[in-house]
Amino acid sequence: MAPDPGAEPGAETGAEAAANAAADEAPADGAAKAKPGKQRKRSFWRDLLVIVVAALVLTILLKAFVVQVFSIPSGSMENTLLPGDRILVSKIVYRFRSIDRGDIVVFSGAGSWDPPTQPPRNWLVRVLDDAENLVGIAGPATDYVKRVIGIPGDHVACCNADGQVTVNGVPLSESSYIYPGDAPSELRFNITVPPGRLWVMGDNRGDSDDSRYRGSDPGAGTIPESAVVGRAFLVIWPLSRISDLPIPNTFKQASLSAAAAVATTPPATVAGGSALTGAAVLTWRRRRRRKSGTGKPSR
């Protein structure tokens, strides 16, 4: 374009001035555009760290106060629970109601059925154990899962003329949950559950180390209510076994509650000799199953 004859020497046209200004500002704009990108990158990692920490804290709080995942290690609750099942255990339900007959509970046997536990001396082992417990991969070796049969004050006995377990004289119809083909119990017992304690049994009556075989332990085989971690209410793994764990109808009999209100209180006894004999039979039966390759692990 020809220069404007009326323009002063050295003067720039409006178009030229705008072009030069844009050229001068281009590097500055590029630098300005680069800074927000770096800030966004730093912000992403910071946000990710916050999310991870928040998720970890929430998981710890949920596990400590609300719900926890447990893995079933044995066959003592078959077929209700199978080895390898993952269950959800509510840790708050008993803040709103008492422990009921028929509940499936997870409890710690440390100090009652088992010696008090000592934390590992190696700090790394302790950290790994805590991490496994946190995500539900494993639990303490002294944790058990059983069904509550008798609550404080209940008179629990076996067996009546029909071979049934009775609670306060009321027979239980257990065919809906005990292992198919198992008798309600091959070991006789007769006990009034002491205050603050529970009588518990596995659904796999032929292969369950439960209150029947703990007559020489504190509480004559019963467990303290304070040892209960929570109530198992849902199977969450494997997917093919997702189901809830309701209280069986036999524990909802009106006569059971009525009998509990007027139940007499005979001496709390479990025949020590019978319990020891039963324990020996259970041990022999497990060894025989292991040798034949058909045994089911049990706790």
C-alpha positions, 0 to 999 in steps of 0.5 A, spaced: 500 500 500 502 506 498 504 511 504 499 516 506 502 523 503 499 527 508 502 523 514 508 525 518 515 522 517 515 516 521 508 516 523 504 509 522 498 508 519 492 505 524 493 498 521 500 498 522 500 500 529 495 494 531 499 489 527 505 491 531 502 491 537 499 484 536 506 482 535 509 485 541 504 482 545 504 475 542 510 472 547 506 475 553 500 472 551 503 465 550 507 466 557 500 467 560 497 462 557 502 457 559 501 459 566 494 456 567 496 450 564 501 448 570 497 451 575 491 446 572 496 440 573 498 442 580 491 443 582 489 436 579 494 432 583 492 436 589 485 434 588 487 427 587 491 427 594 485 430 597 480 425 594 485 419 596 486 421 603 478 423 604 476 416 601 481 413 606 479 417 612 471 415 610 473 407 610 476 407 616 471 411 620 466 406 616 470 400 618 470 403 626 463 405 627 458 403 621 460 396 617 465 392 616 467 386 611 469 379 613 471 373 609 469 366 611 475 362 612 471 355 614 465 351 613 462 351 620 456 355 618 455 351 612 450 352 608 448 359 610 455 361 609 460 358 605 468 358 605 470 364 601 464 368 602 464 376 604 459 378 608 457 385 611 457 386 618 453 392 621 457 395 627 451 400 629 445 395 629 446 393 637 446 401 639 439 401 637 436 394 639 439 388 643 442 382 640 436 377 638 436 369 638 437 367 631 442 373 629 448 371 626 454 375 629 461 376 628 465 376 635 472 376 638 474 370 642 480 373 645 480 372 652 474 367 652 475 362 647 482 364 646 488 366 649 488 374 649 492 376 643 498 380 643 500 385 637 506 382 632 513 385 634 515 387 627 512 394 625 511 392 618 507 385 620 503 390 624 502 395 618 500 389 613 495 386 618 492 393 619 491 394 612 488 387 611 483 388 616 481 395 613 479 392 606 476 386 609 482 381 606 483 378 613 481 379 620 484 377 626 485 369 627 480 370 634 474 372 630 468 367 629 462 367 626 456 363 629 448 364 630 445 366 637 441 361 640 440 363 647 441 370 650 442 372 657 437 368 662 435 363 657 435 356 658 438 352 652 438 344 652 438 338 648 435 334 646 428 333 647 424 327 645 424 329 638 431 330 638 430 338 638 434 344 641 429 347 646 430 354 648 426 355 655 422 349 653 420 351 646 423 346 641 426 350 635 425 348 628 432 348 625 431 345 618 431 351 614 438 353 616 442 347 619 447 343 614 442 338 610 443 331 614 445 334 620 442 333 627 441 339 631 446 336 636 449 330 637 452 332 644 447 333 650 447 340 654 443 343 659 445 351 661 442 357 663 445 363 659 448 367 665 447 375 664 451 379 659 453 372 655 450 368 649 450 361 647 452 360 640 452 355 635 454 354 628 449 352 622 454 346 620 452 342 627 457 336 625 463 340 624 462 347 628 467 348 634 462 352 638 459 353 645 457 346 646 465 344 646 467 350 650 464 347 657 471 348 661 472 355 658 469 362 662 462 362 662 461 355 661 462 355 653 458 362 653 461 368 650 460 375 653 456 380 649 461 385 649 465 381 645 460 381 639 463 385 633 456 386 630 451 382 626 452 379 619 446 381 615 448 381 607 453 376 603 456 380 598 461 376 594 461 372 590 456 375 586 452 369 585 451 368 592 448 375 594 443 375 599 441 377 606 441 374 612 434 374 616 432 371 623 429 364 621 422 364 623 423 359 629 426 364 633 420 369 632 415 364 635 410 368 640 411 362 645 419 363 645 418 370 648 412 368 653 416 362 655 422 367 656 418 371 661 416 366 666 423 361 665 425 358 671 433 358 672 436 352 674 443 351 675 448 353 669 451 347 667 454 343 662 456 336 663 464 337 663 465 330 661 460 330 655 463 336 652 470 333 653 468 327 649 464 331 644 470 335 643 474 329 642 469 326 637 469 333 633 477 332 632 477 325 630 471 327 625 475 333 622 482 329 622 478 323 618 475 328 613 482 331 612 485 324 610 479 323 606 480 329 602 472 331 604 473 335 610 471 342 611 475 347 615 471 350 621 472 354 627 
